[in-house]
Amino acid sequence: MVKRKLLYITAVQEHQSATFIAEATQAVISILKRDFDVSLAVVGAVSTDELNALRAHLSITRVTGGFDHEPTDSAIEEPLKSLYKCWNVTPLVSGRLKSAIQRRAADFESVVIDNLLAIPYLPLGVQGKTVFFAHKVASDSRDVSQGMLGGRRVARLRPYEREAMLRCDRVFSTTDTASSLLELGLPLGKLVDEATRPSAARPSAIVSGFSSTRMRIGYSGYLGDDQNTASLRWFLENVWGAIREAVPGLEFHVIGGGVSEEVASFIVAQSDVILHRDNNDRKVTELGIRVMVEPLLHELHVEAKLVNAMVRAVPLATTREAVTRAGLNLMDAVSVADSPAHMVLNLRRILSEATLWEALSARSEQIGTRLLAYHEVAHSMRRLLIQV
């Protein structure tokens, strides 16, 4: 099946020592790329090496930006000057980037834009929808409002920001940002926030601390899916025997519905492995599972499975391949293994070291909750754009 073409326009994230794009942008693209052939245009100073690294990190084919200043560049609109100045960005619209976007405008079925600095690059003649992802309100930025001229800057920028969003067919945001957008004057009918369609996949319970868990590791997923069971089988064949020998009394609880008798027989044939034919998300906390396992070697929806697992606040053990494929910056919120032996070592430490467990739990929940909000925005966006 040929994927529909989508143009995503963003800007270099300000105040970073290394040029990169916002976490929110990465999270939304990680979902949209499943259904769309995404081309990314990046506004701002960025090198060729950084663009190539970004392309590999997000696993998308076309990334453009970082053009040198030329005579075809034009001055930005007056209200944006204060924003460019606060963020130390040269106040010019790149003629080459704008031309490159406009030349291909007719090829794209939809356009997503997620930064006010990228508004001057919104192309004309797009066949389908244009949407704005407002993961923040620029005129609310402390950098804009500070100083003697802060109030004047905000007064100029706010109406421009509102009108820029109104140029798009719809505006998407997280629930936390939605109230700021309504205060900006955005009509309720224009806005779609992530609470509009709550996700059934949102974990319903989180663990309360190391002392509430037992010497158990767990896996949760739909076992009627061949990709899920292939990754689970890899763990059972390559990791479980070694970690079971290293940690006496350890149990492995596999939770999931839709399991075939063949797969069920394979699972229960393993020593100290208990199968729960259950889709109840609360089972993880009811059983007191101390560490969740997600190898994610074969699944397509790597990002969603990682994020949903992280939100539970149960430390998560996964593979390097899963983190690489996800295209998300998870930092040190999950335990990442480069080999079966490495995963055994990681699991032993998390199971026995309460301090490490608590640190992973806190980071996992914090980052996972933030990413889950962005993912729900992306799914809402996807539902709209796929109808185009």
C-alpha angles and dihedrals in degrees: 000000000000112000120230116251118249129181117212117193120193138152135237110276108252126234096025125133088217121043111247142131128264123280089238091057093051092049095051094045090050088063100037094052090068092069103020138055095235123207114189126209116191121201118209141034110332131146129231091248091053092049091051091049090049091050091053094043094053095036094228126135107222124049122158137177140084096100118168117249113272138177089263090067114108135205117265122243115278099250091056095054094084090051093051090047094050091050095044093241121146105254097235135108109230108240092200095051093045091049092047091052094046094049091061098036094108090055093063123082093197141011128212120194123183109175133060091224088062095055094093088061096056102126129227124233100036110164098218139019130333114206134183120217105206103194087161139009108243095203090057091059114122089221090063098044099044124098133035092299095044096105092049092049092052092047090056097041102046098065090043091052092049093049091046091057092045088059088068124076094236139004121218127198144154117263090254092059097039095081091053090051092052089050087052087061100256110155115248091233091059096053129083115185126187092251091064092083108020114211118249087209094064106118111250099208138029130203117259101215148313092284091058092060133078134214091283136118122200147199123202125188147107104290095196088075115092093211093054093048092047090058092044090050090052090055093048093048099041109026113018098070093052097045091045091055092046095050113042115214094020117149129200116210117197113198123191147102132235094050118160120228090247093055092041091054091051092050098048092044088071117091116257093002115131121195120211113192090206138124094194108123091203089068090085093062095034089059093047093234110188101196131020120214124213113166091174095188097141108020123111098209097059096147096053094047092050094047096045090050093049094053091065090070090230109129110256126219115201142151132269089241092058094052092046093050093046095068090213129124100234093162108188097333094108135039109250124198128196095197141007090264090051091051090052090052092048093048093049091054096046093046093052107030112075094188092054090045093053093048093050091045093054095045093045094053094044097050095035093053092051093047092045090059090053091047092053089051089051092051091051089049091047092053091055098043096045089063092059 
